[in-house]
Amino acid sequence: MKPLHRALVAANLIVLLAWFAWTVREKEILISEGDLLLFELAPVDPRSLIQGDYMTLRYAIAASWPSDSLPKTGFLIVTKGENNVAQRQRLQSGLTPLAEGEYPVNYTASRWRINIGAESYFFQEGHAERYENAKYGGLRVDGKGNSLLEGLYDEDFQLLR
């Protein structure tokens, strides 16, 4: 391999590793500093023969919008209600305007549903019973519309472990 080719491969590898480290750091900041909001879950089937045990998450807050008439992307604006349960306010195309206490959550709309990010929750095989009664998905959110699934919560607002 020519020295120039080695240098290009090394430079690309360094850029890739730096990008990976930066995205991991962003997620770590969101986990530690993001506000916890609980999104009520709609019923789903917690099983996949190919992937093992997992739960496809559908959020009740996103199910009530007519997805066929929405822009493909935008922000679901929510407020924090009692016990950190997210309360739907509106959909909008940009981050602003936001009132005090409102949180933007990125969404994408397909023909059949609205996705707000974490649509799957994988867990260890054989532990499906532990998560069957999950009532809420706990998402950490920031002021930019980013969200990250922290875990599933029961009807008493306790994290399922």
C-alpha positions as CSV (number, residue, x, y, z in Angstrom):
1,M,0.0,0.0,0.0
2,K,1.3,3.4,-0.9
3,P,2.1,5.9,1.9
4,L,-0.5,8.3,0.6
5,H,-3.2,5.6,0.7
6,R,-2.2,4.7,4.3
7,A,-2.4,8.3,5.3
8,L,-5.9,8.6,3.8
9,V,-7.1,5.4,5.5
10,A,-5.6,6.6,8.8
11,A,-7.2,10.1,8.5
12,N,-10.6,8.5,7.7
13,L,-10.3,6.2,10.6
14,I,-9.5,9.1,12.9
15,V,-12.5,11.1,11.7
16,L,-14.8,8.1,12.1
17,L,-13.6,7.5,15.7
18,A,-13.9,11.2,16.6
19,W,-17.5,11.3,15.2
20,F,-18.4,8.1,17.1
21,A,-16.9,9.5,20.4
22,W,-18.8,12.8,19.9
23,T,-22.2,11.1,19.3
24,V,-21.6,8.9,22.4
25,R,-20.8,12.0,24.5
26,E,-23.9,13.7,23.3
27,K,-26.0,10.7,24.4
28,E,-24.3,10.6,27.8
29,I,-25.0,14.3,28.3
30,L,-28.7,13.8,27.3
31,I,-28.9,10.9,29.8
32,S,-27.4,12.9,32.7
33,E,-28.9,16.3,32.0
34,G,-32.1,15.7,30.0
35,D,-35.5,16.0,31.7
36,L,-37.4,12.8,32.3
37,L,-40.8,12.6,30.7
38,L,-43.1,9.5,30.9
39,F,-45.0,8.8,27.7
40,E,-48.0,6.5,28.0
41,L,-47.7,3.3,26.0
42,A,-50.3,1.7,23.7
43,P,-50.5,-2.1,23.9
44,V,-48.0,-4.1,21.8
45,D,-46.7,-7.7,21.3
46,P,-43.4,-8.2,23.2
47,R,-41.9,-11.0,21.0
48,S,-39.8,-11.4,17.9
49,L,-38.7,-14.9,16.7
50,I,-35.7,-13.5,14.9
51,Q,-34.5,-10.8,17.3
52,G,-35.4,-12.4,20.6
53,D,-37.5,-10.7,23.2
54,Y,-38.3,-7.1,22.6
55,M,-41.2,-4.7,22.8
56,T,-42.3,-2.5,19.9
57,L,-43.3,0.7,21.6
58,R,-46.2,2.7,20.5
59,Y,-47.0,5.9,22.4
60,A,-50.6,6.9,23.1
61,I,-49.7,10.5,22.7
62,A,-48.7,10.0,19.1
63,A,-51.4,7.6,18.1
64,S,-54.2,10.2,18.2
65,W,-52.9,12.4,15.4
66,P,-54.0,11.8,11.8
67,S,-50.6,10.9,10.4
68,D,-51.7,11.0,6.8
69,S,-52.2,14.8,6.9
70,L,-49.0,15.8,8.8
71,P,-45.6,17.0,7.5
72,K,-43.1,14.2,7.4
73,T,-41.0,15.7,10.2
74,G,-41.5,18.2,13.0
75,F,-41.8,18.6,16.7
76,L,-44.4,17.2,19.1
77,I,-44.7,19.9,21.9
78,V,-45.4,18.5,25.3
79,T,-45.5,19.7,28.9
80,K,-44.7,17.8,32.1
81,G,-47.8,16.8,34.0
82,E,-48.3,15.1,37.3
83,N,-45.7,12.3,38.0
84,N,-43.7,13.5,34.9
85,V,-46.3,12.2,32.5
86,A,-46.0,14.0,29.1
87,Q,-49.1,16.0,28.2
88,R,-49.7,16.7,24.5
89,Q,-49.9,20.4,23.5
90,R,-49.4,20.6,19.7
91,L,-47.3,19.8,16.7
92,Q,-45.2,22.4,15.0
93,S,-42.6,22.5,12.2
94,G,-39.8,24.3,14.1
95,L,-38.3,24.5,17.6
96,T,-40.0,27.9,18.2
97,P,-42.2,29.1,19.6
98,L,-41.9,27.4,23.0
99,A,-43.7,28.6,26.2
100,E,-42.3,28.1,29.7
101,G,-42.4,24.4,30.6
102,E,-42.8,23.1,27.1
103,Y,-40.5,20.4,25.6
104,P,-40.0,19.7,21.9
105,V,-39.7,16.1,20.8
106,N,-38.7,15.3,17.2
107,Y,-41.2,13.2,15.3
108,T,-41.3,11.6,11.9
109,A,-44.6,10.8,10.3
110,S,-45.2,7.8,7.9
111,R,-48.4,7.0,6.2
112,W,-49.6,4.9,9.2
113,R,-48.1,6.3,12.3
114,I,-46.0,9.0,14.1
115,N,-42.6,8.0,15.5
116,I,-41.1,10.0,18.3
117,G,-37.8,8.2,18.5
118,A,-37.4,5.1,20.7
119,E,-39.9,2.6,19.1
120,S,-38.2,-0.6,20.4
121,Y,-37.1,-1.8,23.8
122,F,-34.9,-5.0,23.8
123,F,-34.5,-7.0,26.9
124,Q,-32.9,-10.3,28.0
125,E,-34.6,-13.4,26.7
126,G,-37.0,-14.9,29.2
127,H,-37.7,-11.7,31.0
128,A,-40.9,-10.8,29.0
129,E,-43.1,-11.1,32.0
130,R,-41.3,-8.3,33.7
131,Y,-42.2,-5.8,31.0
132,E,-45.7,-7.0,30.0
133,N,-47.3,-4.5,32.3
134,A,-45.2,-1.5,31.3
135,K,-47.4,1.5,31.3
136,Y,-44.9,4.3,30.3
137,G,-41.8,4.7,28.3
138,G,-39.4,7.0,30.1
139,L,-37.6,9.4,27.7
140,R,-34.9,11.9,28.5
141,V,-35.5,15.0,26.4
142,D,-33.6,18.2,25.8
143,G,-34.6,21.6,24.5
144,K,-33.5,20.7,20.9
145,G,-36.0,17.9,20.3
146,N,-33.7,15.1,21.1
147,S,-34.9,12.1,23.1
148,L,-33.4,8.9,24.4
149,L,-35.3,6.0,26.0
150,E,-34.2,5.5,29.6
151,G,-36.5,2.5,30.4
152,L,-40.0,1.3,30.9
153,Y,-42.1,2.3,33.9
154,D,-45.1,0.6,35.6
155,E,-48.4,2.1,36.6
156,D,-46.9,3.3,39.9
157,F,-44.2,5.3,38.0
158,Q,-41.5,2.9,39.0
159,L,-38.7,1.9,36.7
160,L,-38.9,-1.7,35.6
161,R,-35.6,-3.5,36.1
